[in-house]
Every structure is written in structure tokens, then in C-alpha cells.
């Protein structure tokens, strides 16, 4: 990084360093409460189904408003949106660390997620409009996404260290980092990123897509208690379908849609979004299961649990910065396929859990495979999802991708929570934990099948919509 900073384009790379710090924080907050969850559950008296909202509250605020965040960055100026949202993130972090009520903690986490929904796409679109498409942008994106992946992977390790002191420190730690990043951003972010695209806000689209995601997660979480065939569950699912239908109709008819649906004509963009949905969805759910297994069933300490995740975190941190070079050489499609295979392999290893797990035969091999999966897939999916997209829609493309990942995390976590609590009680068993891991494994296999189709795909013919003519396949 420092050698890059010494070049004639040092200001751009300085801006990248600030953006990397913030995406590290955004990703960190998804996972850093992970090891602290049992302590939070004990201190605040939360049930397992309520506990998952500490995670889901953040990822739903994040994922539910990412599309609006990306479009807002395009319309109001990426630098301006980034700075305001980062300030809100710092304040919400402070509030989350001092509350004493579970509902207030979940609310603070939701607000933090909303703030991240504006910083993340603004940051990514600043990069893609600052660095020209090709090797230089791929290098910048690989560094950026490596920081995001490292934040997510190392968040568990850091959570374990801080939880030994007190779980509140896992929520308060981002405050000073966010403030420092905000001050630095004021100095180094390019003024050119204040340029605005033409158009307006699609508030109806933003409300309907966010409401549909919230209702879907709530329905899945409550279904085991209410009954899958109950009037409440069926009615809620009908409501979800109605809201999604209204969203699609709105996007087809409104003058300035939140999501120009024509962008989904590009096969590589669709595959990238599905890939990140599966990667994040399956892993957020697995992480929740692993916390229950290591700490509540085996009685491991917070630090011991964090060390179990260290191999994955180190692999991501040490290797993912090289993914830009690998993408140039091999193509993102091949890297994503190998990553998807490693993801499935990691979950398959953890199906062997029992009450006396082997570090060398189960924990370390499984974590190494999951680390390889993240290191290969996360940067490659980000590169693939934004290539061939016009500058004035980079916010949309990045918002769409991040929405897929965060909403996938919330929905799959809700499904896995339903599996864990399907017995009608809070007692965990090896059988219920294995069943929950099977959900992640099945998703990973689906992701492998989808990514494999990209190896056979060719560059698509130009589509009718002139805004899509630039879209091309990245394999």
C-alpha cells in the first residue's frame, strides 16, 4: 500500500485507504458481535430467536436500504453521502454500546446498518469512478474487497478478544475508528465524486423492497412458533409477494427507478449477485450456528471460539489482496467456481461435529476451506458485478450487489434460527446443529452450480436498452 501511495496518483490511493478503513468497519460490524452473542444473551435475557435480531437488525438495515443508498450516492454526490452516513454510523455505534435493553440494542444496530447502507455503495462507486476500468481498477477493488472480507473474517477474532473484557467493547470499538476515518475523508476524498447523476428518488420502490425484506425475515423467524401452515405465516408470505410485486411494477413504470431492471439482463451481473447472496447468507448463518456450538454446547470461552476462526481470517487477510492479479490472469469466473467448491467443502467438514471435536481433523480444515472460499470469491464477485457498468450507475450496481449479500445473510440466518428452534425449546443438540449446517451446505452447492454456468457463458449480444450495451461477460 505504501509503495502505491508514493506514486503520482498518491491522492487516489490515500482516498482508497480511507474507503478501505470504512468498509472494514462495515464488514466488522456484521461479524464482530458474533462471539459476544452468548454474553449479550445472558446479560439482556434474550431468547435464541430474539438473539438473532442483534445480527439481523444490522444486516437488514444494511441490506434493506443499500439500493436507496447507492442511488442516493449517484444523485446527491458520492462524497457528500459518504461523509454524512459515516457520521451517523459513529453516533449509532456509541448508542449501541451503552444501552441496557435488548430492543434498544436491536434498534441501534438497525440504525448502524442503515448508515452502512449509504457508506458502502458510495465508497465502492467512488473507487469505480476514480480508477479506470482494467488492471488498475481491479487492483483497487481487490484491496477494497480484501479489507471488507478481512473485516468480516477477523471480526470474530477481535470479538473474542474484546468480549473477554466485556461485550460492550465489541460495540464501542468502531466509534474512534469511524471518527478518525471521517476526519481523514474530509481531506482526501476527491471533490469530483460530488458529481451527480440526473434523475430523482424512487421512494415507493425503496419502501416496498425494504418492507418486503423485513416482513420476510420476520415471517421465517416466527413461523416455527406460529406454524408454517398457520394463517399468520401464510398471510405474511402473501404480503411479501404483494410487496415484491408492487416493487417490480413500480420499477417498470416510474421515471427514475431505484433499480433499472434492464441491468439484470447481463448474465455476469446476475451470477455475481446470486453468488454473494449465497456466500454471505450461508456463512452468516453458519457463524451463528458455530457460536452456539462452541460456546453454549461445548462451553468454550469467547477467546477460544475466536481462535477457532483465526485460520479463516488470516487466509483472507493475507491472500485476498492478490485477487486482482489472479482475476486479470484467470478470469473471475474460474476463481468464483473454486471458491464455491471450497465453501461447500468447509460446510461438509463441519457436518462431523460432535461433543469432542478434533482441532486437526475438523475445526482447522473446515476453517481453512472457508477462508479459501472468502479469499477467492468475495473480491471476484465484486469485480464481476461492477464491470461493464456506466459510471452514473456504479452506485446502483454496487448497491445491488451489497443488497444481495446482506439480505441473503438476514434471510438464511432466519431460516437457520427456525431450524435450531424447531423443537419448541431453547436446548441445543448435535442433531439440530447439523441440520442447520445442512442449510448452508445445500446453499453452497447451489452456488457452485450457478457459478459453473459462467464458465460456459460467452459475451452476450448487445441488448435493446442502450444503457446495457456496455455490459459484457467476465469469465
QUIKA-V904904 format. One record per backbone hydrogen bond with DSSP energy under -1.0 kcal/mol. CO is the residue of the C=O (numbers start at 1). NH is the residue of the N-H. E is the energy in kcal/mol with one decimal. If there is no record, write none. Layout:
co/nh/e
CO/NH/E
CO/NH/E
//
This chain:
co/nh/e
1/5/-1.9
4/7/-1.4
7/10/-1.3
9/13/-1.6
10/14/-2.3
11/15/-2.3
12/16/-2.1
13/17/-1.9
14/18/-1.6
15/19/-2.4
16/20/-2.7
17/21/-1.8
18/22/-1.8
19/23/-2.4
20/24/-2.1
21/25/-1.6
22/26/-2.7
23/27/-2.5
24/28/-2.5
25/29/-2.2
27/31/-1.2
28/32/-3.3
31/34/-2.2
34/37/-1.2
36/40/-2.6
37/41/-3.1
38/42/-2.2
39/43/-2.6
40/44/-2.6
41/46/-1.4
47/51/-2.6
48/52/-1.5
50/53/-1.3
51/54/-1.9
52/56/-3.3
53/57/-2.8
55/59/-2.1
56/60/-2.8
57/61/-1.7
58/62/-2.6
59/63/-3.4
60/64/-3.0
65/69/-2.7
66/70/-3.1
67/71/-2.2
68/72/-2.7
69/73/-2.1
70/74/-1.6
71/75/-2.1
72/76/-3.3
73/77/-1.2
74/197/-3.5
77/81/-2.3
78/82/-2.3
79/83/-2.2
80/84/-2.1
81/85/-2.3
82/86/-2.0
83/87/-1.7
84/88/-1.9
85/89/-2.2
86/90/-1.8
87/91/-1.8
88/92/-2.7
89/93/-2.0
90/94/-1.7
91/95/-2.2
92/96/-2.4
93/97/-1.3
95/98/-1.2
95/99/-1.1
101/105/-2.3
102/106/-2.4
103/107/-2.2
104/108/-2.5
105/109/-2.4
106/110/-2.1
107/111/-2.2
108/112/-2.2
109/113/-2.1
110/114/-2.3
111/115/-2.3
112/116/-2.4
113/117/-1.7
115/118/-1.4
115/119/-1.9
116/120/-2.4
118/122/-1.1
119/123/-2.7
120/124/-2.4
121/125/-2.5
122/126/-1.9
123/127/-1.8
124/128/-2.4
125/129/-1.4
127/131/-2.8
132/137/-1.1
134/138/-2.8
135/139/-2.4
136/140/-2.3
137/141/-3.3
138/142/-2.3
139/143/-2.0
140/144/-2.6
141/145/-3.1
142/146/-1.7
143/147/-1.9
144/148/-1.7
145/149/-3.1
146/150/-2.8
147/151/-2.5
148/152/-2.2
149/153/-2.7
150/154/-3.4
151/155/-1.1
154/158/-2.8
155/159/-2.5
156/160/-1.9
157/161/-1.8
158/162/-2.5
159/163/-2.7
160/164/-1.1
162/165/-1.1
162/166/-2.6
166/169/-1.7
167/170/-1.1
168/171/-1.0
168/172/-1.7
169/173/-2.0
172/175/-1.7
174/178/-2.8
175/179/-2.0
176/180/-2.4
177/181/-2.4
178/182/-2.1
179/183/-2.1
180/184/-2.3
181/185/-2.6
182/186/-1.7
184/188/-2.1
185/189/-1.9
190/193/-1.5
191/194/-2.2
192/195/-1.6
193/78/-1.8
202/206/-2.0
203/207/-2.7
204/208/-2.5
205/209/-2.2
206/210/-1.9
207/211/-2.6
208/212/-2.1
209/213/-1.7
210/214/-2.4
211/215/-2.5
212/216/-2.1
213/217/-2.2
214/218/-2.4
215/219/-2.3
216/220/-2.2
217/221/-2.4
218/222/-2.2
219/223/-1.6
222/226/-2.8
223/227/-3.5
227/230/-1.5
230/234/-2.5
231/235/-2.6
232/236/-2.2
233/237/-2.3
234/238/-2.3
235/239/-2.1
236/240/-2.3
237/241/-2.4
238/242/-2.5
239/243/-2.4
240/244/-2.5
241/245/-2.5
242/246/-2.4
243/247/-2.2
244/248/-2.4
245/249/-2.4
246/250/-2.4
247/251/-2.5
248/252/-1.8
249/253/-1.3
250/254/-3.1
259/261/-1.0
260/263/-2.4
261/264/-1.7
262/265/-1.8
263/266/-1.0
266/270/-1.9
267/271/-2.6
268/272/-1.9
269/273/-2.1
270/274/-2.5
271/275/-2.5
272/276/-2.2
273/277/-2.1
274/278/-2.2
275/279/-2.6
276/280/-2.7
277/281/-2.2
278/282/-2.4
279/283/-1.6
280/284/-2.9
281/285/-1.7
282/286/-2.2
283/287/-2.9
284/288/-1.8
285/289/-2.1
286/290/-3.1
287/291/-2.2
288/292/-1.7
289/293/-2.4
290/294/-3.1
291/295/-2.0
292/297/-1.5
293/298/-2.0
294/300/-2.9
301/305/-2.3
302/306/-2.2
303/307/-2.2
304/308/-1.2
309/313/-2.0
310/314/-2.8
311/315/-2.0
312/316/-2.1
313/317/-2.4
314/318/-2.5
315/319/-1.7
316/320/-1.9
319/322/-1.9
320/323/-1.3
322/326/-2.0
323/327/-2.8
324/328/-2.0
325/329/-1.8
326/330/-3.4
327/331/-1.4
331/335/-1.3
332/336/-2.4
333/337/-1.9
334/338/-2.2
335/339/-2.3
336/340/-2.6
337/341/-2.2
338/342/-2.2
339/343/-2.1
340/344/-2.1
341/345/-2.2
342/346/-2.4
343/347/-1.9
344/348/-2.3
345/349/-2.0
346/350/-1.5
349/352/-1.7
350/353/-1.3
358/362/-1.9
358/363/-1.9
359/364/-2.8
362/366/-2.1
363/367/-2.4
364/368/-2.6
365/369/-2.1
366/370/-1.9
367/371/-2.4
368/372/-2.4
369/373/-2.2
370/374/-2.1
371/375/-2.6
372/376/-2.2
373/377/-2.6
374/378/-1.8
377/381/-2.9
378/382/-1.6
379/383/-2.3
380/384/-2.6
381/385/-2.1
383/387/-1.1
386/389/-1.2
390/393/-1.9
391/394/-1.4
393/397/-2.6
394/398/-2.7
395/399/-2.3
396/400/-2.8
397/401/-2.0
398/402/-2.5
399/403/-2.2
400/404/-1.9
401/405/-1.8
402/406/-2.6
403/407/-2.8
404/408/-1.8
405/409/-1.8
406/410/-2.1
407/411/-2.6
408/412/-2.4
409/413/-1.9
410/414/-1.8
411/415/-2.1
412/416/-2.7
413/417/-2.5
414/418/-2.0
415/419/-1.9
416/420/-2.5
417/421/-2.0
419/422/-1.0
421/424/-1.9
429/433/-2.1
430/434/-2.5
431/435/-2.2
432/436/-1.8
433/437/-2.0
434/438/-2.1
435/439/-1.0
436/440/-1.1
437/441/-2.3
438/442/-2.9
439/443/-2.0
440/444/-2.3
441/445/-2.2
442/446/-2.0
443/447/-2.6
444/448/-2.1
445/449/-2.0
446/450/-2.4
447/451/-2.7
448/452/-1.9
451/454/-1.0
452/455/-1.1
465/468/-2.1
468/471/-1.3
//
